[in-house]
Amino acid sequence: MATELLAIYKTLDTQGTLCPLPVIRAQKAIQGIPVGEILEILATDDGSAGDIPAWTKNTGHSFIVHSHEQGIHRFLVKRQK
């Protein structure tokens, strides 16, 4: 899937925060977007590389992709419910 073609509905910048704040803020942010839309999450906490995918699995949202460049983790998550 070409992630550059996906339309991001909202970007959540959690850079500079540590666990569990990226997940807590992601949960709040995804509730504020329509079902079927994509939330982009930016984080600098290396723990988020495991935490965000686990959170999507536990909440039923779709984990699309994770990338890591220049110390910034980027996640795309699609709201499912």
PERADA-V745722 format. One record per residue. N is the residue number from 1. RES is the residue in one letter. PSI is psi as a letter, one per 30 degrees, with the letter a starting at -180 (none if undefined). Layout:
# PERADA-V745722
N&RES&PSI / N&RES&PSI
This chain:
# PERADA-V745722
1&M&k / 2&A&j / 3&T&f / 4&E&f / 5&L&f / 6&L&k / 7&A&j / 8&I&k / 9&Y&e / 10&K&k / 11&T&k / 12&L&j / 13&D&j / 14&T&g / 15&Q&k / 16&G&f / 17&T&l / 18&L&l / 19&C&k / 20&P&g / 21&L&e / 22&P&e / 23&V&e / 24&I&e / 25&R&e / 26&A&e / 27&Q&e / 28&K&e / 29&A&e / 30&I&f / 31&Q&f / 32&G&g / 33&I&l / 34&P&l / 35&V&k / 36&G&f / 37&E&l / 38&I&k / 39&L&k / 40&E&k / 41&I&k / 42&L&k / 43&A&l / 44&T&f / 45&D&j / 46&D&f / 47&G&f / 48&S&f / 49&A&f / 50&G&e / 51&D&e / 52&I&e / 53&P&e / 54&A&e / 55&W&e / 56&T&e / 57&K&e / 58&N&f / 59&T&f / 60&G&g / 61&H&l / 62&S&k / 63&F&j / 64&I&e / 65&V&l / 66&H&k / 67&S&l / 68&H&j / 69&E&k / 70&Q&h / 71&G&g / 72&I&k / 73&H&k / 74&R&k / 75&F&k / 76&L&k / 77&V&k / 78&K&k / 79&R&k / 80&Q&f / 81&K&none
